[in-house]
């Protein structure tokens, strides 16, 4: 009963949800994004097996080095496991058990396009501070979910990475260009690049997203629970395609290539003895999904991810993400 109550609270705060915050709402609103990512959407329970994040974003403001900007704060958790759930002993040919609990501050500065057919730019900064190891409560969170779903629990959490303070800084720049516009339907292209550094990870990635739909929002999309990634929020673009107060929907797909120099969830603790596994430094990712926007400003989305080999134990991994965003 204790675990079930914990899960109901946890799921309510950080589930049915992955994408935005105020795609149909006015830009002067505070906004909340709640995100849940899980590989159970594709009937697996391993690797990056679950993540949840609650984000709060400020209203759009002007002044400073950018024409428009928002700031925000997040709290989140990520859970990583090997495939074998029965073993109590360390599984030396698979990734280690690991959890990450963090809070973060973020800032997003927008330079809108000078004309309706020009490029807009978003600069995103994020600083995460947290804890890796037993204090991340990853075991408790996974046990609560498995109790609620009546799944077998993983026995090997006693071998997880040891407690370690965690720091991760990220900077991402995203561009947006509307390349087709009809009376009701529009399409745009969102290329982006990101660098991250800290004892959690050191990596760089670049990718692009194509979106098509009805009443397409003036946003830079959302790439889920990723340090430095933008949330789906509105801004004031010349020649706006979005009509507030109306239903909207769009489909999207994207590709990303990443180089990972360091990953604590594969390489093990920074200065303490822990399990590790050989990692693949170059990783590709395919994403595809759909978003529905509601007249009151909320939206709901689902995204599926296919990720190429990250380590020696497996060739690929798939997981899904649900998100709910709404203005306050």
N, C-alpha and C positions, 0 to 999 in steps of 0.2 A: 504493500500500500504506500509505503514511504517512497519507493522508487517510482511508482506510478504517478503519485502527486508531483514528484520532481519533474518527471517527463512531461506531464500535461502543462506545467508552467513553462518548461524549457521549449517545448514544441510551439506553444502559443506565442512566445516571444520571438522565436527564430526559425519558424518553419513556413508553411505554404508560401514560399516567397523568394524571388530573386530579381528584381530588376530595378525599380526606379524610385523616385520620389516625386515629383510633381509635374508629370508630363502634361497634364491638362490644366493644372492650376496656375494661378497668377504667380509671377516671379517674385512677388513681395511676401510669399508665404514661407514659414518654416515647414520643413518636410521630413518625413521619416521613411527610411528604407529598412525592411526586414528581409533577410536572405537565408535560405537553407539549401545547402548542397549535399547530395548523398548518392553513393553508387548503388543503393538499393533500387533506384529507378531503372537500373539495367541488370538487376538480379545478381549483383556481386556484393562482397563485403570484405574489402581489402584495400591496400594502398591508401590514397587519400579517400577515406571512407565516409567522412562527414565534416561539414563546416557550417557555422551559423554566425551571423553578424547583424547587429542592430546599429544603424547609422542615423544621426540627426544632423540635418543641414540647415544653415541659416538662410534668411531671405536674400535675394540678389541685391547687391549694393554696388555703388559706383565710387570712383575715387581711387587713388593709389596708382601703382604701376600698370594696372589693367583697367580697361574700360568698365568691366563688370566683374564682380567676384562673389564667391560664397566661401564660408568656412564651415567646418563640422567636426564632430567627434563620433567615434565608433567604439563598440565593445564586441569582441568576437572570440571564437574558439575553433580550432582545427584538430582533427583526429586522424591518426595514421596507424595502420596495422598490417602485419603480414597476412598471408592467406590462411595458414593453419591456425584454427581456433582451439584445437584440443591440447596442444603441447603446453606443459608448464615450464619446460626447459627453454633456454634461448634457441631460436631458430636461426642458425648461422648462415643459411643459404637464402635468406629473405631479408626484407627491410626490418628495422627495429620498430617496436611499439613506440609511439610518441604522441604527445599532446602539446598544444600551444594555446595559451589564454592571454589575451592582450587588450589593451585600450590604445586608442590613437587619436591624434589631431590631424586634420587635413585642411587644405586650402585649394580652391579652384579659381583661376583667373582667366577670363574670356576676352578675346579680342575679336569682336564680330566682323563679318565681312563688310567691306566698304561698298559693296553692291550686291544685289540679289544673286548674281551668278559667280560671286567670288568665294574665296576660302575663308572660313572662320577657324580660329585656333583656341584651344583650351590647354592651359598649363595646370597640372595637378601635382601637389606636393602632399606627402603623408609621412608621419613619424609614428611608428608603433613601439610601445614599451610593454613588456609582458613577462611571462614565465613559461619555460619549457620543462616538462617533467611531471612528476606526480602531483605537484601543486596546481597544474593546469586543469585538474578534475576531468580529464578526458575519459579515464576508466569509468568514473561515476556517471558521466553523460551517456557513454555507450551502453553501460549496463542498464540504465533507466530506459533507453530506447528498446533494448532487447527484451527487457521485462514486459514492456507495453506491447511489443509485437510478438511475444512468446517465442523468441529466438534463443538459441543456445548462446551462452556468453563466451567470450574469449578468456582463456585460462592464463595467458602469458604476460599479463600486464605487470607482473612483478619484475620483468626484464626491460621495462621501458627506459627511455633516456632519463638520465638523472636530472634533478632540478638545476636549472641554469637561468639567470636573468637574460632576457631577450631584447634585442634592439634591431629595428629594421627601418631604414629610411628609403623613400622612393620618390622619383620624379618622372612624370609621364607627360608627353605632349600629344594631343590628338587634333587632327584637322578634320574639317567637314566641308563638303561641297555638294550642293544639290545639282544633280546632273540630268534629272528628268522631272517635269512637272506637268500634270494634266489638270482637268477641272476638279477631280476628286482624289486622284492618286498621284503619289510622288515617289521618288527614289533618290537616295544619296549614298555617298561613299565616305567612310571614316578611316583613314590610315592613322596609325599611331606608333610610337616608340616609347620604351620605358627602361630605366636603369634602377637597380635596387642594390642596397648594400647594408651589411650588418652581420652580427654573428648568426642570425637566422638564415640568411641567404645572400649570395652575391651573384647577380645575373643581369642580363640585358635581353630585351625582346622587342620584336617589331611585328606588326600585323596590319590587317585591314578588315573592315566590315562593310558589307553592302546591305542596305535596308530598302524595302519596298512595301508600300501600303497605303491605306486611306487615311487622310488627315495626319500625315506623318509629323511627329513632334519635332520641334526645334531643339534637339538635344544632341549629346555626343555619345549616346548609347550607354551601356553598362557591361562590364566584363566580370561581374560577380565578385567573389571574395578574393581580391588581388590587391596587394599594397600598391597604392598610387593610381589605381583605376578610378575613372570618373563614375559618378552616379548619374542616373537619368533625370536631369533637372532642366527646366525651361530657361531660356535666355532670350533677349530681344534681338532677333536677327532681322535685317532689312529684307523685305519681301517674304515675310513669314508664311510658311505653308500650313501652320497649325491653326485651327479654328477652335478657340476655347469654348467649352460648354457642349461639345459634340462628342459622340462616340468616335473612337479611332481604333485601328488595328494595323499591325505591320508584321511582316516576316523578315528575318535577317539570317545571314550566314557570314562566317568569318574564318580566317586562317591566321595562325601565329607561329613564328619561329623563335626559339629561345636558346640562349647559351647560358649554362649554369656552371659557374666556377666553383661554387660552394653551396651546399644544401644540408643544413644540420639534421634534417629528418632522414637523410641517407648517409651522410658522412659521420654522424654521431656527435656527441658532446664536444665542445670546443677544447676544454682542458681537463676533462675527467674521462676515465676509462669507460667506454660504452661500446655497444654493438654498432656495426656499420655494414654497408654493402657497396660494392662498386657501382658507380652511377654513370649514366650516359649523359655527357655534357650538352649534346644538341638534342632538343626535344621539339616536336611539332604538335600543334593542336588545331583541331577542327571544331567549330561551334556552329550550331544552328538552333533557331527557336522562333517563338511567336510572342507578341505582346498585344494585350487588349487594354485600351484606355477608356475610362468611364467619364461621363459628363461632369461628375463632381470633382474630378482631379485625380482619383486613384487609378492605379493600373495593376495588372496581374500578368505575369509572364512565366514561361517555361523555356529552359535552354538545355540542350544536350551537348556533352563534350566528348570528343574522342582524342586521347592523348597518346602519342607514340612512346616507345620504350624510355623509361626514366632510370632503370637500374637493371642489374643482371638477372633478376628472378623472373621478370615478365616482359612480354613483347609490347603490351599496350594496356590502357586503362580507360574505362568509360564511367561517367557519372552525370547526374542531372541536377538542375537547379531550379527552384521555384522562388519567386519573389513577389512581394506586395509593397507598393509605394503609395503614400497618401500625404496630402498637405494637412497642416494643423490649423 
